[in-house]
């Protein structure tokens, strides 16, 4: 980083986005191909100049509007991408900007960010710093303070930072679930094996039926959290906001409040949150929230966002934490280091500074966030849910509600844009798991060979923690507002029904 890359207070979100808007091309040019055509016809234009998020010249909320949003992405017309839960597609202007950032950094490693600010003052803010401006954009979008935001590399990276920085002791306890991703499950197991931390696992029912309530879910966790702890022992709630296996969303604000009532801290894996959900970090009441930039935020590989609470410390003491990366924790010439047992430091600076990090990729991720903010985070979430509910309706009409692993619940706090289902009559039979798993993966391979190419995935899990291996399986389809639509869902579903019929397995 340059000498000016020091975090601090600075511009607000409105000013940041205004800078992008001031450089937007003329109305009607909605995709990067059109932007390039409007700027220059010379070959090699890509990657030479920073671009603003494309203007969408249509009435917001209309199908015409969303069709023009879709044009900002490089996805081919003969490709239906419905696996954003694994990886998203970068907007073309973000791909361009990433190339520009890398070019400037390679041409002048010392002053590259200052050069960008001079050449593109509306598009490359450097106050309070080049990195700080982007942390501030994230903070203002997601209800946090700028000093609480770390631009991480992915969910796994952030989980590792948090677990490495937590001074685990034998007798501490982690409350988690049977549905966690390895990004969180792995560190939990590490804390158990290497530090003697007790782990209490909540079984999430495979069939999350429409009659399950938020109070029911809170009761599951309350029973675990209320078990007495030894003197001086810490308790943590470590859960996913959205389960990648079945698409269920847990009521995180309510669960964090419950954890606090027992003196427990909270670590929330929201890998599917940034870009899909209208997250408000402070309203959630969590101590840590981690998530990916490459999934629903479409920010590109090796990017993510990590929230570390520094606010409200007087009412709710901060968790013991030593910043995780240790890069500027201290030095061996001073014992103990001045930051020993201290939380008097800024995550946005002390956790962000972990050697030569991939700053250009992280800047590109925040460019994607600026586009999403321009569209409207709430609007993206509402449309994504509407698409998901449309798909769920097709599944129910074909196989009944029991085909859905997470049924349409009257409480929208459980709702997401991920749909997991199994159309086979033996869906709840562990003895038939291998046969169904083989059939589903064969179907996925066949769909990927069709024209248009269809990209969805399968998921597997254990029906409860006592079984020795995964014994449940399903399809998982992601419906993203920015590049999916009803017509694609109709086509994918029709082709999927055809493939299920050809499998020969009995259906619901």
BELCOR-V69708 format. One record per residue. N is the residue number from 0. RES is the residue in one small letter. SS is DSSP state (alpha for helix, beta for strand, coil for the rest). Layout:
BEGIN
n | res | ss
N | RES | SS
N | RES | SS
END
This chain:
BEGIN
n | res | ss
0 | x | coil
1 | x | coil
2 | x | coil
3 | x | coil
4 | x | coil
5 | x | coil
6 | x | coil
7 | x | coil
8 | x | coil
9 | x | coil
10 | x | coil
11 | x | coil
12 | x | alpha
13 | x | alpha
14 | x | alpha
15 | x | alpha
16 | x | alpha
17 | x | alpha
18 | x | alpha
19 | x | alpha
20 | x | alpha
21 | x | alpha
22 | x | coil
23 | x | coil
24 | x | coil
25 | x | coil
26 | x | coil
27 | x | coil
28 | x | coil
29 | x | coil
30 | x | coil
31 | x | alpha
32 | x | alpha
33 | x | alpha
34 | x | alpha
35 | x | alpha
36 | x | alpha
37 | x | alpha
38 | x | alpha
39 | x | coil
40 | x | coil
41 | x | coil
42 | x | coil
43 | x | coil
44 | x | coil
45 | x | coil
46 | x | coil
47 | x | coil
48 | x | coil
49 | x | coil
50 | x | coil
51 | x | coil
52 | x | coil
53 | x | coil
54 | x | coil
55 | x | coil
56 | x | coil
57 | x | coil
58 | x | coil
59 | x | coil
60 | x | coil
61 | x | coil
62 | x | alpha
63 | x | alpha
64 | x | alpha
65 | x | alpha
66 | x | alpha
67 | x | alpha
68 | x | alpha
69 | x | alpha
70 | x | coil
71 | x | coil
72 | x | beta
73 | x | coil
74 | x | coil
75 | x | coil
76 | x | coil
77 | x | coil
78 | x | beta
79 | x | beta
80 | x | beta
81 | x | coil
82 | x | coil
83 | x | coil
84 | x | coil
85 | x | coil
86 | x | coil
87 | x | coil
88 | x | coil
89 | x | coil
90 | x | beta
91 | x | alpha
92 | x | alpha
93 | x | alpha
94 | x | alpha
95 | x | alpha
96 | x | alpha
97 | x | alpha
98 | x | alpha
99 | x | alpha
100 | x | alpha
101 | x | alpha
102 | x | alpha
103 | x | alpha
104 | x | alpha
105 | x | alpha
106 | x | alpha
107 | x | coil
108 | x | coil
109 | x | coil
110 | x | coil
111 | x | alpha
112 | x | alpha
113 | x | alpha
114 | x | alpha
115 | x | alpha
116 | x | alpha
117 | x | alpha
118 | x | alpha
119 | x | coil
120 | x | coil
121 | x | coil
122 | x | coil
123 | x | coil
124 | x | coil
125 | x | coil
126 | x | coil
127 | x | coil
128 | x | coil
129 | x | alpha
130 | x | alpha
131 | x | alpha
132 | x | alpha
133 | x | alpha
134 | x | alpha
135 | x | alpha
136 | x | alpha
137 | x | alpha
138 | x | alpha
139 | x | alpha
140 | x | alpha
141 | x | coil
142 | x | coil
143 | x | coil
144 | x | coil
145 | x | alpha
146 | x | alpha
147 | x | alpha
148 | x | beta
149 | x | beta
150 | x | beta
151 | x | beta
152 | x | coil
153 | x | coil
154 | x | alpha
155 | x | alpha
156 | x | alpha
157 | x | alpha
158 | x | alpha
159 | x | alpha
160 | x | alpha
161 | x | alpha
162 | x | alpha
163 | x | alpha
164 | x | alpha
165 | x | coil
166 | x | coil
167 | x | coil
168 | x | coil
169 | x | coil
170 | x | coil
171 | x | coil
172 | x | beta
173 | x | beta
174 | x | beta
175 | x | beta
176 | x | beta
177 | x | coil
178 | x | coil
179 | x | coil
180 | x | coil
181 | x | alpha
182 | x | alpha
183 | x | alpha
184 | x | alpha
185 | x | alpha
186 | x | alpha
187 | x | alpha
188 | x | alpha
189 | x | alpha
190 | x | alpha
191 | x | alpha
192 | x | alpha
193 | x | alpha
194 | x | alpha
195 | x | coil
196 | x | coil
197 | x | beta
198 | x | beta
199 | x | beta
200 | x | beta
201 | x | beta
202 | x | coil
203 | x | coil
204 | x | coil
205 | x | coil
206 | x | coil
207 | x | beta
208 | x | coil
209 | x | coil
210 | x | coil
211 | x | coil
212 | x | coil
213 | x | alpha
214 | x | alpha
215 | x | alpha
216 | x | alpha
217 | x | alpha
218 | x | alpha
219 | x | alpha
220 | x | alpha
221 | x | alpha
222 | x | alpha
223 | x | alpha
224 | x | alpha
225 | x | coil
226 | x | coil
227 | x | coil
228 | x | coil
229 | x | coil
230 | x | coil
231 | x | coil
232 | x | coil
233 | x | coil
234 | x | beta
235 | x | beta
236 | x | beta
237 | x | beta
238 | x | beta
239 | x | beta
240 | x | coil
241 | x | beta
242 | x | coil
243 | x | coil
244 | x | coil
245 | x | coil
246 | x | coil
247 | x | coil
248 | x | beta
249 | x | coil
250 | x | coil
251 | x | alpha
252 | x | alpha
253 | x | alpha
254 | x | alpha
255 | x | alpha
256 | x | alpha
257 | x | alpha
258 | x | alpha
259 | x | alpha
260 | x | alpha
261 | x | coil
262 | x | coil
263 | x | coil
264 | x | beta
265 | x | beta
266 | x | beta
267 | x | beta
268 | x | beta
269 | x | coil
270 | x | coil
271 | x | coil
272 | x | coil
273 | x | coil
274 | x | coil
275 | x | coil
276 | x | coil
277 | x | coil
278 | x | coil
279 | x | coil
280 | x | alpha
281 | x | alpha
282 | x | alpha
283 | x | alpha
284 | x | coil
285 | x | coil
286 | x | coil
287 | x | beta
288 | x | beta
289 | x | beta
290 | x | beta
291 | x | beta
292 | x | coil
293 | x | coil
294 | x | coil
295 | x | coil
296 | x | coil
297 | x | coil
298 | x | coil
299 | x | coil
300 | x | coil
301 | x | coil
302 | x | coil
303 | x | beta
304 | x | beta
305 | x | beta
306 | x | beta
307 | x | beta
308 | x | coil
309 | x | coil
310 | x | coil
311 | x | coil
312 | x | coil
313 | x | coil
314 | x | coil
315 | x | coil
316 | x | coil
317 | x | coil
318 | x | coil
319 | x | coil
320 | x | coil
321 | x | coil
322 | x | coil
323 | x | coil
324 | x | coil
325 | x | coil
326 | x | coil
327 | x | coil
328 | x | coil
329 | x | coil
330 | x | coil
331 | x | coil
332 | x | coil
333 | x | coil
334 | x | coil
335 | x | coil
336 | x | coil
337 | x | coil
338 | x | coil
339 | x | coil
340 | x | coil
341 | x | coil
342 | x | coil
343 | x | coil
344 | x | coil
345 | x | coil
346 | x | alpha
347 | x | alpha
348 | x | alpha
349 | x | alpha
350 | x | coil
351 | x | coil
352 | x | coil
353 | x | coil
354 | x | coil
355 | x | coil
356 | x | coil
357 | x | coil
358 | x | alpha
359 | x | alpha
360 | x | alpha
361 | x | alpha
362 | x | alpha
363 | x | alpha
364 | x | alpha
365 | x | alpha
366 | x | alpha
367 | x | alpha
368 | x | alpha
369 | x | alpha
370 | x | alpha
371 | x | alpha
372 | x | alpha
373 | x | alpha
374 | x | alpha
375 | x | coil
376 | x | alpha
377 | x | alpha
378 | x | alpha
379 | x | alpha
380 | x | alpha
381 | x | alpha
382 | x | alpha
383 | x | alpha
384 | x | alpha
385 | x | alpha
386 | x | alpha
387 | x | alpha
388 | x | alpha
389 | x | alpha
390 | x | alpha
391 | x | alpha
392 | x | alpha
393 | x | alpha
394 | x | alpha
395 | x | alpha
396 | x | alpha
397 | x | alpha
398 | x | alpha
399 | x | coil
400 | x | alpha
401 | x | alpha
402 | x | alpha
403 | x | beta
404 | x | coil
405 | x | beta
406 | x | coil
407 | x | coil
408 | x | coil
409 | x | coil
410 | x | coil
411 | x | alpha
412 | x | alpha
413 | x | alpha
414 | x | coil
415 | x | coil
416 | x | coil
417 | x | beta
418 | x | beta
419 | x | beta
420 | x | beta
421 | x | coil
422 | x | coil
423 | x | beta
424 | x | coil
425 | x | coil
426 | x | coil
427 | x | coil
428 | x | coil
429 | x | alpha
430 | x | alpha
431 | x | alpha
432 | x | alpha
433 | x | alpha
434 | x | alpha
435 | x | alpha
436 | x | alpha
437 | x | alpha
438 | x | alpha
439 | x | alpha
440 | x | alpha
441 | x | alpha
442 | x | alpha
443 | x | alpha
444 | x | alpha
445 | x | alpha
446 | x | alpha
447 | x | alpha
448 | x | coil
449 | x | coil
450 | x | coil
451 | x | coil
452 | x | beta
453 | x | beta
454 | x | beta
455 | x | coil
456 | x | beta
457 | x | beta
458 | x | beta
459 | x | beta
460 | x | beta
461 | x | coil
462 | x | coil
463 | x | coil
464 | x | coil
465 | x | coil
466 | x | coil
467 | x | coil
468 | x | coil
469 | x | coil
470 | x | coil
471 | x | beta
472 | x | beta
473 | x | beta
474 | x | beta
475 | x | beta
476 | x | beta
477 | x | beta
478 | x | coil
479 | x | coil
480 | x | coil
481 | x | coil
482 | x | coil
483 | x | coil
484 | x | coil
485 | x | alpha
486 | x | alpha
487 | x | alpha
488 | x | alpha
489 | x | alpha
490 | x | alpha
491 | x | alpha
492 | x | alpha
493 | x | alpha
494 | x | alpha
495 | x | alpha
496 | x | alpha
497 | x | alpha
498 | x | alpha
499 | x | alpha
500 | x | alpha
501 | x | alpha
502 | x | alpha
503 | x | coil
504 | x | coil
505 | x | coil
506 | x | beta
507 | x | coil
END
